[in-house]
Amino acid sequence: MRLWVDDLASFGQLLPQLDPAAEQQQQDDITICHWRRDAFPADVVPGDVVIEAFGCELPDSFQEAMATQPRPPVWINLEYLSAEEWVEGCHGLPSPHPRLPLTKYFFFPGLGAQTGGLLCEAGLPAQRQQWQRDALAQRAYWQTFNLPPAQPGEWRVSLFAYENPAATELLALWALGDRPITCLVPVGKVLPDVAKVFGQPLQVGQRLTQGNLTVQVLPMTDQASYDLLLWSCDINFVRGEDSFVRAQWAARPFVWHIYPQQEDAHLLKLDAFLSHYTAPLSPDASRGHPRTEPCPEPRTGHGRRPASRAATFAGMADTQPTLDG
């Protein structure tokens, strides 16, 4: 497998062993290549399958190389995750190239039976169940952060979110509350809002306490380590798409900070997800989710960039026992 990445520095936060200065490197069975937009190699031979992820738009020279292959590769356009109904009608649709003898097929991850579904590694639920039953493994895990096991009544919370002033207010309330809360914050966009609680900038490795709230700042990490964090916490705040899916595999209560879009288009996506999520629940449980009012229709199309820093939190509880209080 060959993976082309244009921003190796950002990618390196998820893959610490990556060399951001290397033009090409090998990680496990994957060849990682630096994608220079102004100078894509002309001699690259396309593979049997080409995945164009999230609208990255393949270089013209590469498309032409695809067309010259004795057997043109299968060309898949990997789209963003959505629970909206229209996704089922678009998943798998062909899109013939206007000039070249190529056809691109749209792949939509989703929650419905007629979508591409969600990726989950073989054996992951069993691994998670074993981990969550293993008190010694979890004790050793917390020791990697120099944290003792949770005391009776304490909550361990992970917070991975976009910028949001509501995060400052929430943590300030936790500090004043009766319950001890340890909040583990991977370094990222929400960190300045967390720092306002303490009145000082926060750095990776810091641990600060105010009232009944303790905050520890974690470095960005790889997927396997992030899964352990989700599996080990009592409740997880997640954002975007990938951590949102991983939180569901973790089988813990979670709060989803959905990506804000122009004209509140993200609220349509939120309501679509909640409809899928609450479908098997009883009417009383279904009415318990926080968005019960109709969602306003957007006045224009679905833009992908945020109109403001305003954001929507939606809390959902897994089928595991919910937290008290």
C-alpha positions in Angstrom: 0.0 0.0 0.0 1.2 3.5 -0.8 -0.1 6.6 1.0 0.4 10.1 -0.3 0.3 12.8 2.4 0.8 16.6 1.8 1.2 17.6 5.5 3.7 15.2 7.1 4.2 17.4 10.1 0.6 17.1 11.1 0.6 13.4 10.3 3.6 13.0 12.6 1.4 13.9 15.6 -0.6 10.7 15.0 2.5 8.6 14.0 5.4 9.7 16.2 7.9 7.5 14.4 7.3 9.4 11.2 10.1 11.5 9.7 8.4 14.7 8.4 11.5 15.5 6.3 11.5 12.3 4.3 10.2 12.2 0.8 9.5 8.5 1.1 9.5 6.1 4.1 8.2 2.7 5.1 5.9 2.2 8.1 4.9 -1.4 8.6 3.5 -2.5 5.2 2.7 1.1 4.1 4.9 3.3 1.9 4.4 6.9 2.9 5.2 9.5 0.2 5.3 13.3 0.5 2.7 14.8 -1.8 4.2 18.0 -3.1 1.3 19.8 -4.8 3.6 21.8 -7.1 5.8 18.8 -8.2 4.0 15.5 -8.3 6.3 12.8 -9.7 5.6 12.1 -13.3 6.9 8.5 -13.2 4.5 7.2 -10.5 2.8 3.9 -11.6 -0.8 3.7 -10.2 -1.8 0.7 -8.2 -4.7 -1.6 -8.8 -6.9 0.5 -6.5 -6.8 4.3 -6.1 -8.5 5.9 -3.2 -9.1 9.7 -3.5 -9.8 10.6 0.1 -12.0 13.6 1.2 -11.9 15.6 -2.0 -8.1 15.7 -2.3 -8.3 15.8 -6.2 -5.8 13.6 -7.9 -3.1 15.4 -10.1 -3.9 15.5 -13.8 -0.7 13.7 -14.6 -1.6 10.8 -12.2 -5.1 10.5 -13.7 -3.6 10.3 -17.2 -1.2 7.6 -15.9 -4.3 5.7 -14.6 -5.9 5.8 -18.0 -2.8 4.4 -19.8 -2.7 1.2 -17.7 -3.6 -2.0 -19.5 -6.3 -2.5 -16.8 -7.4 0.9 -15.4 -7.4 0.9 -11.6 -10.5 0.9 -9.5 -11.0 4.5 -8.6 -12.8 5.2 -5.3 -13.7 8.6 -4.0 -13.9 8.3 -0.2 -16.4 10.8 1.2 -17.1 12.1 4.6 -19.2 10.2 7.1 -22.9 11.2 7.3 -26.0 9.6 8.8 -28.3 11.6 6.4 -30.7 9.6 4.2 -29.5 11.0 0.9 -26.1 9.2 1.5 -27.8 5.8 0.8 -28.8 7.0 -2.7 -25.3 8.2 -3.5 -23.1 5.4 -2.1 -21.6 3.4 -5.0 -22.6 5.7 -7.8 -20.3 5.9 -10.8 -18.9 9.2 -12.1 -17.3 8.8 -15.6 -14.3 11.0 -16.3 -15.2 13.8 -18.8 -12.1 13.1 -21.0 -10.4 9.9 -20.0 -11.6 6.2 -20.1 -11.9 6.2 -16.3 -14.8 5.9 -13.9 -14.8 7.1 -10.3 -17.1 5.5 -7.7 -18.3 7.3 -4.6 -17.9 5.6 -1.2 -19.9 7.0 1.6 -19.3 5.8 5.2 -22.6 5.8 7.0 -25.0 4.1 9.5 -27.6 2.8 7.1 -27.6 -0.6 5.4 -27.1 0.9 1.9 -24.0 2.9 2.9 -20.3 1.9 3.2 -20.9 1.4 7.0 -18.1 2.0 9.6 -14.7 0.5 9.8 -14.0 -1.7 12.8 -10.9 -3.9 13.1 -11.5 -7.7 13.5 -11.5 -8.6 17.1 -11.6 -5.0 18.4 -14.8 -5.4 20.6 -13.3 -8.5 22.2 -10.0 -6.6 22.9 -11.9 -3.7 24.4 -14.0 -6.0 26.6 -10.9 -7.8 27.9 -9.2 -4.4 28.6 -12.2 -3.0 30.5 -12.3 -6.2 32.7 -8.6 -6.0 33.5 -8.1 -3.8 36.5 -4.4 -4.5 36.6 -3.9 -3.4 33.0 -5.8 -0.2 33.6 -3.9 0.5 36.8 -0.6 0.2 34.8 -2.1 2.4 32.1 -2.9 5.2 34.5 0.6 4.9 36.0 2.1 5.9 32.6 0.6 9.3 33.3 1.7 9.2 37.0 -1.9 8.9 38.0 -3.2 6.6 40.7 -6.3 4.4 40.2 -9.5 6.4 40.4 -10.7 7.0 43.9 -14.3 6.0 44.8 -16.8 8.4 43.2 -14.1 10.0 40.9 -14.8 10.3 37.1 -12.0 10.0 34.5 -13.0 12.1 31.5 -11.2 12.6 28.1 -11.7 15.9 26.3 -10.9 16.1 22.6 -12.8 18.9 21.0 -12.8 22.0 18.8 -12.5 25.5 20.2 -15.5 26.2 22.4 -16.1 28.7 25.2 -18.6 26.3 26.7 -15.6 24.1 27.6 -14.3 26.8 30.0 -17.7 27.1 31.7 -18.1 23.3 32.0 -14.7 22.8 33.6 -15.2 25.7 35.9 -18.4 24.0 37.1 -16.6 20.7 37.6 -14.0 22.5 39.8 -16.8 23.8 42.0 -18.7 20.5 42.1 -18.8 17.8 44.8 -17.4 15.0 42.6 -13.6 14.6 41.9 -13.0 14.7 38.2 -9.7 14.1 36.4 -9.9 15.5 32.8 -7.3 14.2 30.3 -6.9 16.7 27.4 -4.9 15.7 24.3 -3.2 18.8 23.0 -5.3 20.5 20.4 -7.8 23.2 19.6 -9.8 23.1 22.9 -6.7 23.6 25.1 -6.8 27.4 25.2 -10.4 27.2 26.5 -9.3 24.7 29.1 -6.3 27.0 30.1 -8.7 29.9 30.9 -9.9 27.9 33.9 -6.4 28.2 35.4 -5.5 31.6 34.0 -2.3 30.4 32.4 -1.2 28.6 29.2 -1.0 24.8 29.3 1.6 22.6 27.9 1.9 18.8 27.3 2.7 17.0 30.5 1.3 19.6 32.8 -1.2 18.6 35.6 -3.1 21.4 37.4 -5.8 21.2 40.1 -8.5 23.6 41.0 -11.1 22.6 43.5 -12.4 19.1 42.6 -11.0 19.3 39.0 -7.7 18.0 37.9 -6.6 18.5 34.3 -3.7 16.7 32.7 -2.5 17.6 29.2 -1.6 14.7 27.0 0.4 14.6 23.7 -1.2 13.6 20.5 -0.8 9.9 20.1 -1.4 7.0 17.7 -4.8 5.3 17.2 -4.1 2.3 19.5 -3.1 4.5 22.4 -6.1 6.8 21.9 -8.4 3.7 21.9 -7.0 2.8 25.4 -7.8 6.3 26.6 -11.4 6.0 25.4 -11.7 2.5 26.9 -10.3 3.6 30.2 -12.4 6.8 30.9 -15.9 7.0 32.3 -17.0 9.4 29.7 -15.4 10.8 26.5 -15.7 14.1 24.7 -14.9 13.6 21.0 -15.0 15.6 17.9 -15.3 15.3 14.1 -15.6 11.9 12.6 -12.9 9.4 13.5 -12.8 10.0 17.3 -16.6 10.0 17.1 -16.6 6.5 15.7 -13.9 5.3 18.0 -15.9 6.5 21.0 -18.8 4.3 19.9 -16.5 1.2 19.7 -15.3 2.1 23.2 -18.8 1.4 24.6 -18.6 4.3 27.1 -21.0 7.3 27.4 -19.7 10.1 25.1 -20.3 13.7 24.1 -19.9 14.5 20.4 -18.6 18.0 19.4 -19.8 17.9 15.8 -18.0 20.1 13.3 -19.9 23.4 13.0 -20.9 24.3 9.4 -22.4 27.3 7.7 -26.1 28.0 8.1 -26.1 25.4 10.9 -26.0 22.6 8.3 -24.3 20.4 10.9 -27.5 20.3 13.0 -29.2 18.3 10.2 -26.3 15.7 10.4 -26.6 15.7 14.2 -30.4 15.0 14.0 -29.8 12.3 11.4 -27.3 10.5 13.7 -29.6 10.8 16.7 -32.5 9.3 14.6 -30.3 6.2 13.9 -28.9 6.1 17.4 -32.2 6.3 19.2 -34.2 4.1 16.8 -33.9 0.9 18.9 -34.5 2.7 22.2 -37.7 2.9 24.1 -39.7 6.2 23.6 -38.8 7.4 27.1 -35.1 6.8 26.4 -35.3 8.3 22.9 -36.8 11.5 24.3 -33.9 11.8 26.7 -31.4 13.0 24.0 -30.8 16.8 24.1 -32.1 17.7 20.6 -35.8 17.2 20.6 -36.8 20.4 18.8 -37.0 20.5 15.0 -33.7 21.4 13.3 -33.9 24.5 11.1 -33.4 24.0 7.4 -30.2 25.7 6.1 -30.8 28.6 3.7 -28.0 27.6 1.4 -25.9 24.5 0.6 -23.8 22.4 3.0 -20.5 24.3 3.4 -17.7 22.5 5.1 -16.1 25.4 6.8 -17.4 26.8 10.2 -19.3 30.1 10.1 -18.2 30.9 13.6 -16.7 29.5 16.8 -20.1 28.5 18.0 -20.5 24.8 18.3 -23.0 22.1 19.3 -22.5 19.5 21.9 -24.7 16.4 21.9 -24.6 13.9 24.7 -25.3 10.3 24.0 -25.1 7.3 26.4 -24.0 3.9 25.3 -25.9 0.8 26.1 -23.5 0.4 29.0 -24.8 1.6 32.4 -24.9 5.4 32.4 -23.2 7.5 35.0 -25.1 8.5 38.0 -25.6 12.2 39.1 
